[in-house]
Amino acid sequence: MAHLSPPSVDPQAALRWQCRPAVASAWLHEEVARRMQERLDWITCQPENWVHWEPLNGGLEAHGLLNQRYPGATCALVETNGARARHVERTLTPPWWRVRRWLHARPQVLARVSQPAQMLWANMNLHMSEQPQALLQQWHQALAVDGFLMFSCLGPDTLKELRVLYQSLDWPAPSHEFTDMHDWGDMLIGVGFAEPVMDMERITLTFESPQRVLQELRGLGRNLHVGRFQALRGRTWHAKLLDAIEKNAMQLTFEVVYGHAFKPAPKLAVQAQSEITLDQMRAALTRGKAAGGGRSDLRDSLNQHE
């Protein structure tokens, strides 16, 4: 299982990535978000309020798709970087002559979640965190009981062609390592989520030039590997890189991991002799009836100790 701080990730490099200037959402991120929102067809819950975590990185076009899917729901947008938050607010606020500017509240861009949400949407950012388990814990805390998380990130087969190329030239790795989807499932359970469902797909992109390859990669992320070459490269090296890409890496694979999980009600701690308040019993019984399963959380907890 992955460590709290992945061994291949440089925390300082990850911090610089988080503080990068505001730019347009990457095309691949928008495409992954489009595919991920189709997976919402599987979920019957219709959230009345939801959180979009770092929408600029995850896809502002995708934000529009989610608003169309949940037109009556309120949404809080979380951007921890002030400049990026202002960019998101300007981009998502309609101009003054549009009627919908006056019919809907301005988008609320926050540094942190202020009230529990029924859905948290986080597209293509978990693999760029130096503390992924801590980030999952933040998402868990941001959700209300029975709320659900939808997320995506890159998996281990990402850029496998570029990794082979760099290795053949005896260069340091072109990117940090990406976590397997089964490890993400374990981490979700470890921080308190329930019923995690993980799946993945591979997307292959073909480019028209090596310059276009590098342009796309700059928009998708940075090399956070602790063993990366940290000085400036010269023109000779850059020319050699372009030549190598043109010969061996004009097609790149991206493994995309999708996951969703629910936040369950906390279990009542029951020992050989326990005191449970009347309010706790009522809350547990109410949750059991709402779930429609015929057994309350309280009864489940008691049965575990029989």
Beta strands, then each sheet from edge to edge (+ up, - down):
strand 1: 49-53
strand 2: 74-78
strand 3: 108-110
strand 4: 117-123
strand 5: 143-154
strand 6: 194-206
strand 7: 251-262
sheet 1: 3+ 2+ 1+ 4+ 5+ 7- 6+
end
